[in-house]
């Protein structure tokens, strides 16, 4: 599973990355966490608000930092 954090590196982006990693570890997933920080690359996903989360190239949420519990629901499905 490829987990992509779309954001420029702001505090919320770092928190999303931290929560996503915690959720993936708690679910014992085989994953790769990638941070996409270039605005051109982020725009390529069609994302206008950061931070955003993509799983295997599919944007799952944008503009908020979900809890570890919420992320476990997204990653586990």
PyMOL commands that set and color helices and strands:
alter all, ss='L'
color gray80, all
select helices_A, chain A and resi 11-26+39-44+68-76
alter helices_A, ss='H'
color red, helices_A
select strands_A, chain A and resi 2-6+32-36+52-55+58-62
alter strands_A, ss='S'
color yellow, strands_A
deselect
rebuild
show_as cartoon
